């Protein structure tokens, strides 16, 4: 197989395999269970899932989303997470090639996938991911071509400070928590990996996406204006958009403004 086809395919398959592990993290981290042991098993009958029934993407399709032993249905989320992670891996490979930047950004995006689905399910952002992520993002700034450690450090401060200000300001004005503290830690992690210029971009795009999604959900479900909507997934969307097209979009915006 030509290298021009082999490497993108390899990156896609790598993402699918990692996505299978991310499914374990998404399920077990909120329950404070080990993500290493025991191995995957059916939640209804307890039968351990054999390796050939645990091949990313293909096994779910071949088994039609059911346990081979008892016929219990498996959520479609499993192949969805695997496919999303595979596509992210392919996108990052096409953006950065086979490089240290690709490896670090893939690790970062994998963490965002886990955070996104945990926040959807439980409306929490695990400190076990965001706090170590801040450290890893800052340390990686010493080895990657950009953004540099100063920008990374400023990104941590700007990321945490901006959402912490919103959190405490809303709490002071209304007496209610409008945004979780986990969102501020998540944005600090994003600033660590991507540098301070990414922070305003992520805040703007995530706020826009979250507003559109929130209004749409309230209209469809006829919920009141106090409907709780997890913000972490929209922050993740803004961060990924910045990785693949952020600087270009910022330049385009500045050009049309003059």
PyMOL commands that set and color helices and strands:
alter all, ss='L'
color gray80, all
select helices_A, chain A and resi 3-31+51-53+58-62+77-96+100-122+127-140+149-174+181-194+197-221+232-256
alter helices_A, ss='H'
color red, helices_A
deselect
rebuild
show_as cartoon
